Amino acid sequence: MKLYIKQKVFSWGDKFTVKDEAGRDRYYVEGEIFTFGRKLHVYDMSGREVAFIKQEVWSWMPRYYVFCGDRQVAEIKKEFTFLFPKYNIEGLGWEINGSFMAHDYEITKNGYPIVSISKEWMTWGDSYELNISNPQDEIVALAVVLTIDCVMAAQSSAAASASN
């Protein structure tokens, strides 16, 4: 199963849809604007919230929590490294491998693929393809990928602000 994320370039706050292979809207993602830390809500097309992502504000390294319903299903932490970003997913037994800088990575469990992520280059805005092995992992896999994208976007914007 494949999902496609195309983020809008000029939007105030995060607002975008996730499409399926047929180009139909599958999920709607909306960020909260005036909050401490990032918060993203993932809704199905009937308007029901299927996932919620919240940043831990008072953490030395970026730390996010993923909720499905009222239950926390994962904690994603960026590890301290000098050269290449490394992320740790707690609560699911999932591991992340690949190149985050090239937006080409895979999430596995015990060596079996959960989701592979690739970025489409030369498009207006960021566009990603998620290839999810098991439909039962669809919502959690989407939320984890969105979380990693949040961390990378926050670091990009911090680096751009520091260089000005």
N, C-alpha and C positions, 0 to 999 in steps of 0.2 A: 504494500500500500504506500502510495506517495502523497505527500502534502507539499504545498508550495506557499512560501511566505514572501510577500512583496511589501516592504515597508514604504510608506509614503515619505517623500523627501521633505516637503514643507508642511509639517503638521505640528501643532502646538501640543506637546505631550505625545505619547505613543498611541496611535490608533491605526489599526490595519486589519485586514482579513487574511485568513488562511484558506487556501483553495485545495480541492482534491484534484485527482488526475484528469477529471472531465472539465475542470475549470469552474466548477460550482463552489460557491462560498460554503465552507465547512465550519469555521470558527471565526469569531470576532475578538480581537485583543484590544483592550483599552487600558491605558495607564492613568494613574491619578496624578494630577498636576501639582498641587500645593501640599506636599507631604514631606516629612522627613524620611529620606530613603525612597527608593523606587518601589512602586507597587503596581503590579499588572494583574488584570482580571481577564480570564479567558472564558468566553461565552460560546455555547453552541448557537445555532441559528434560530432556535426558539427563544433565546434570551436567558437560558438557564446557565448560571456560572458553573463551569466544570473544573476550573483550576484557578488558584490564586497564588501569586508569587510576591514575596515580601522581603525587602532587604533589611538585614540587621545593621542599624546605623552605627552603633558603638562597638565596632569590630575593627581590629588593626588591618586585617586583610578582608577583601570583599566576602561577604557571607549572605546567602539567600536561603529562604525556606519556601518549599513548594507544598501547597495544600490542595487536596482534592476533597471537596465537601468540607467537613469539619476536621478532617484528619491530615496531620502533617505526614507526607509520604517521602520527602527527601530534604536534605540539607546540602547545598552546594557551596563549597569553599574554594577560593582561589588560594593556591599554595604559594609560599614565598620562593621564588626562583630568580636567578639573575638574567638568563637569556630567553628562555621560552616559557610561555604561560602553561601552568599545570592546574587542573581542577580536580577536586575530590568530591565524589557524590556519596553521601552517607545515607543509609536507610534502605537502599535498593540492591546493593551488591553490584552496582554497575561501575564499569571502568571506562575512561575516555582516552582514546589514542588518536594521534594524527596531528595535523598542522592547523592550529587555531588561526595563525596569522594568514594562512591561505584559505581559511574557512573550508577546510577539507578534513573532516575527522569522523570517527566512528565511536559509538557507545556500545559496549559489549557486556555480557554477563557470563562468566565462566568460559570465555572465549567465543561465545555465540553472539552474533550481531543482534542488537536491539534496534538501533537506528544509525544510518549513515547520513551525514550532512555534507552538502557541497554548495558552494556559492556560485551563482551565475554572474560572470563578469560582463562588463560593458552593457549594463542595464541601468535604467533610471531608478535610482534608489537601490537599497540592498534587496536582493532576491535570493532565496534559498530553496533547495530541494531537500526534503526529508524522505528517506526511503525506510519505512518502518516494517520490520519483519513480521511482528505479531500485532494484529489489530487491537488486542487487549492492552497493549502498551502505548497506544496512540496518544492519549491525553497526557500521561505522565512524560512520555518522550518529548512531546511538543513543549510542555512546560519546562523541562530541563534544558532543551535547546534555546528557548526564549531567555532563560536565566543566564546561560553562558553569553548570549548575545548582549544582554543588559550589562554584564560585567565588562565586556569588550568595548561597548559603546561608551560607557562611563569613563573608561581609561583613555579612549581616543579623545574624548572631549576634554578631559583633564590635561592631557598632553598638549592639545591644541591651545588651551588657555594658558598653560605654562610657557609656551613658546612666544606668546604675544606680549 
